[in-house]
Amino acid sequence: MRILIVEDEALVALDLATQMEDLGHEVVGPAHSVEQAMPLAEGEALDFALLDINLRGRQSTPVAQALIARGIPLVFLSGYDSPQMVEDLGAVRVLPKPVQPRTLGQLLSEVA
């Protein structure tokens, strides 16, 4: 699977990318801001996306909306309670950070 990672914390992004690659997936990104993520969300061939909810003080809602419009499944990652915007987007899952490799593996097997 080609998986977009959108995460503003470099170490967390690197850890997620490593976990995805260890599971045999191809990583797109990581993108560290909404501005970096939008062209990837709108134009790259993707199978799945992992999005941090809060990117340097901005919510990743535009990225999620672009992915949803293309029918690309996504999961939000958050170190905080799920904000209202997640509920407004519909059937989008939220995983608490830090995410365990086993959890990601199970999640991706559900999507595949």
For each residue, the residues with C-beta under 8 A, 3 or more apart:
1: 25 26 47 48 108 111 112
2: 25 26 28 44 45 46 47 48
3: 20 25 26 27 28 46 47 48 49 50 108
4: 28 29 31 37 40 41 44 46 48 49 50 51 67 72
5: 13 16 17 20 27 28 29 30 31 49 50
6: 29 30 31 32 37 41 49 50 51 52 55 60 63
7: 12 13 16 30 31 32 50 51 52 55 77
8: 13 32 33 52 54 55 56
9: 12 13 52
10: 13 14 32
11: 14 15
12: 7 9 15 16 52 97 98
13: 5 7 8 9 10 16 17 29 30 32
14: 10 11 17 18 30
15: 11 12 18 19 98
16: 5 7 12 13 19 20 30 50 77 99 104
17: 5 13 14 20 21 27 29 30
18: 14 15 21 22
19: 15 16 22 23 99 101 104
20: 3 5 16 17 23 25 26 27 50 104
21: 17 18 24 25 26 27
22: 18 19 101
23: 19 20 101 104 105 108
24: 21
25: 1 2 3 20 21 108
26: 1 2 3 20 21
27: 3 5 17 20 21 30
28: 2 3 4 5 40 44 46
29: 4 5 6 13 17 36 37 40
30: 5 6 7 13 14 16 17 27
31: 4 5 6 7 36 37 40
32: 6 7 8 10 13 36 55 56
33: 8 36 37 55 56 58
34: 37 38 55 58 60 62 63
35: 38
36: 29 31 32 33 39 40
37: 4 6 29 31 33 34 40 41 51 55 60 63
38: 34 35 41 42 62 63 66
39: 36 42 43 44
40: 4 28 29 31 36 37 43 44 46
41: 4 6 37 38 44 46 49 63 66 67 70 72
42: 38 39 66 70
43: 39 40
44: 2 4 28 39 40 41
45: 2
46: 2 3 4 28 40 41 49 67 70 72
47: 1 2 3 72 73 111
48: 1 2 3 4 72 73 74 75 108 111
49: 3 4 5 6 41 46 63 67 72 73 74 75
50: 3 4 5 6 7 16 20 74 75 77 104
51: 4 6 7 37 60 63 64 67 74 75 76 77
52: 6 7 8 9 12 55 60 76 77 78 97
53: 59 60 76 77 78 80 82 83 85 86 94
54: 8 57 58 59 60 78 80
55: 6 7 8 32 33 34 37 52 58 59 60
56: 8 32 33
57: 54
58: 33 34 54 55
59: 53 54 55 83 85
60: 6 34 37 51 52 53 54 55 63 64 76
61: 64 65 85 89
62: 34 38 65 66
63: 6 34 37 38 41 49 51 60 66 67
64: 51 60 61 67 68 74 76 89 92
65: 61 62 68 69 89
66: 38 41 42 62 63 69 70
67: 4 41 46 49 51 63 64 70 72 74
68: 64 65 71 72 74 89 90 92
69: 65 66
70: 41 42 46 66 67
71: 68
72: 4 41 46 47 48 49 67 68
73: 47 48 49 111
74: 48 49 50 51 64 67 68 92
75: 48 49 50 51 92 93 94 95 107
76: 51 52 53 60 64 82 86 92 93 94 95
77: 7 16 50 51 52 53 94 95 96 97 99
78: 52 53 54 81 82 94 95 96 97
79: 96 97
80: 53 54 83
81: 78
82: 53 76 78 86 87 94
83: 53 59 80 86
84: 87 88
85: 53 59 61 88 89
86: 53 76 82 83 89 92 94
87: 82 84
88: 84 85
89: 61 64 65 68 85 86 92
90: 68
91:
92: 64 68 74 75 76 86 89
93: 75 76 107
94: 53 75 76 77 78 82 86
95: 75 76 77 78 99 103 107
96: 77 78 79 99
97: 12 52 77 78 79
98: 12 15
99: 16 19 77 95 96 103 104
100: 103 104
101: 19 22 23 104 105
102: 105 106
103: 95 99 100 106 107
104: 16 19 20 23 50 99 100 101 107 108
105: 23 101 102 108 109
106: 102 103 109 110
107: 75 93 95 103 104 110 111
108: 1 3 23 25 48 104 105 111 112
109: 105 106 112
110: 106 107
111: 1 47 48 73 107 108
112: 1 108 109
